[in-house]
Amino acid sequence: MTSIGFLLHLAQSRLYKGVAEAIVGSGLHGGQLAVLGALADMGEMSQRQLGEVAQIEKSSLVLFLDLLEAGGWVKRDVDPSDRRANCVRLTAKGATEFRKLGPSLKKVQDRFLSPLSAAERIRLVDLLQRLAVGS
């Protein structure tokens, strides 16, 4: 029997390949895309929380944020509740540019999920949500 971990790795590799192809020419790296996606989905958050949500270790996150901020995609401000920390948000430009990637990323998602029926896709999302929250 094939292990779940191995199957997840194969599926993830297939998905990542499609995403990498979809963002060619955008100037983005996959890790930067994860940062933008987290901010687009959840809104402004602390830099620490962003790293946790996007599953990016601290030094890589700083590098990604430096590049995204230099490109005008995100803005870091001092966290008003903790002057030693930063809050990160999408800029208007960042939100607009991220939305432009939407159709290409949707095609990747559709191609990735094409072996599944509509009912199986709904079930997969339900199962992934349950695994993500642990209940």
C-alpha positions as CSV (number, residue, x, y, z in Angstrom):
1,M,0.0,0.0,0.0
2,T,1.3,3.5,-0.9
3,S,1.7,5.8,2.0
4,I,-0.5,8.9,2.4
5,G,2.5,11.1,2.8
6,F,4.0,9.9,-0.5
7,L,0.7,10.4,-2.4
8,L,0.3,13.9,-0.8
9,H,3.9,14.7,-2.0
10,L,3.1,13.6,-5.6
11,A,-0.1,15.6,-5.7
12,Q,1.6,18.7,-4.2
13,S,4.4,18.4,-6.7
14,R,1.9,18.3,-9.6
15,L,0.1,21.3,-8.2
16,Y,3.3,23.3,-7.5
17,K,4.4,22.7,-11.1
18,G,1.2,24.2,-12.5
19,V,1.4,27.2,-10.1
20,A,5.0,27.8,-11.1
21,E,3.9,27.8,-14.8
22,A,1.0,30.2,-14.0
23,I,3.1,32.8,-12.4
24,V,5.9,32.9,-15.0
25,G,6.4,36.5,-16.0
26,S,4.9,37.9,-12.8
27,G,8.2,38.3,-11.1
28,L,6.9,36.2,-8.2
29,H,8.3,33.2,-6.4
30,G,5.9,30.5,-5.1
31,G,6.6,31.6,-1.5
32,Q,5.7,35.2,-2.4
33,L,2.5,33.9,-3.9
34,A,1.7,32.2,-0.6
35,V,2.3,35.5,1.3
36,L,0.0,37.3,-1.1
37,G,-2.7,34.6,-1.0
38,A,-2.7,34.7,2.8
39,L,-3.0,38.5,2.9
40,A,-5.8,38.4,0.2
41,D,-7.7,35.8,2.1
42,M,-7.2,36.9,5.7
43,G,-6.3,40.6,5.4
44,E,-3.7,42.5,7.4
45,M,-1.9,40.6,10.0
46,S,1.3,40.6,12.1
47,Q,4.5,39.4,10.3
48,R,4.7,36.5,12.8
49,Q,1.2,35.4,12.1
50,L,1.7,35.7,8.4
51,G,4.7,33.4,8.6
52,E,2.6,30.8,10.6
53,V,-0.3,31.0,8.2
54,A,1.8,30.8,5.0
55,Q,4.1,28.2,6.6
56,I,7.3,30.2,5.7
57,E,10.2,30.3,8.1
58,K,11.2,33.7,9.5
59,S,14.3,34.5,7.4
60,S,12.6,33.5,4.1
61,L,9.6,35.5,5.0
62,V,11.7,38.6,5.6
63,L,13.3,38.1,2.2
64,F,10.0,37.6,0.4
65,L,8.5,40.7,2.2
66,D,11.5,42.8,1.3
67,L,11.0,41.9,-2.4
68,L,7.2,42.3,-2.3
69,E,7.5,45.7,-0.5
70,A,10.1,46.9,-3.0
71,G,7.8,45.9,-5.8
72,G,4.8,47.8,-4.2
73,W,2.8,44.6,-3.6
74,V,2.8,44.9,0.2
75,K,3.4,47.4,3.0
76,R,4.8,46.8,6.4
77,D,3.8,49.1,9.3
78,V,4.7,49.1,12.9
79,D,2.1,47.1,14.9
80,P,0.3,49.7,17.1
81,S,-0.2,47.0,19.8
82,D,3.5,46.0,19.8
83,R,6.0,48.6,18.6
84,R,8.7,45.9,18.2
85,A,6.6,44.0,15.6
86,N,5.3,44.7,12.1
87,C,1.8,44.4,10.5
88,V,1.7,43.5,6.8
89,R,-1.0,44.3,4.3
90,L,-1.6,44.2,0.6
91,T,-1.3,47.5,-1.1
92,A,-3.9,48.6,-3.7
93,K,-1.4,47.8,-6.4
94,G,-0.7,44.4,-4.8
95,A,-4.4,43.5,-4.6
96,T,-5.0,44.5,-8.2
97,E,-1.9,42.6,-9.5
98,F,-2.8,39.5,-7.4
99,R,-6.3,39.5,-8.8
100,K,-4.9,39.5,-12.3
101,L,-3.2,36.2,-11.5
102,G,-6.6,34.7,-10.5
103,P,-7.7,33.4,-13.9
104,S,-4.3,31.6,-14.5
105,L,-4.4,30.2,-11.0
106,K,-8.0,29.1,-11.4
107,K,-7.0,27.2,-14.6
108,V,-4.2,25.4,-12.7
109,Q,-6.7,24.5,-9.9
110,D,-9.3,23.2,-12.5
111,R,-6.6,21.2,-14.3
112,F,-5.3,19.8,-11.0
113,L,-8.8,18.8,-9.9
114,S,-10.0,17.5,-13.3
115,P,-9.7,13.8,-12.3
116,L,-12.4,14.4,-9.7
117,S,-16.1,14.8,-10.2
118,A,-17.9,17.9,-8.8
119,A,-19.1,15.9,-5.8
120,E,-15.6,14.6,-5.2
121,R,-14.2,18.1,-5.3
122,I,-16.8,19.3,-2.7
123,R,-15.9,16.3,-0.5
124,L,-12.1,17.0,-0.9
125,V,-12.6,20.6,0.2
126,D,-14.6,19.4,3.2
127,L,-12.0,16.8,4.2
128,L,-9.1,19.3,3.8
129,Q,-10.9,21.8,5.9
130,R,-11.4,19.2,8.6
131,L,-7.7,18.2,8.5
132,A,-6.6,21.8,8.5
133,V,-8.4,22.6,11.8
134,G,-8.0,19.1,13.3
135,S,-11.6,18.2,13.9
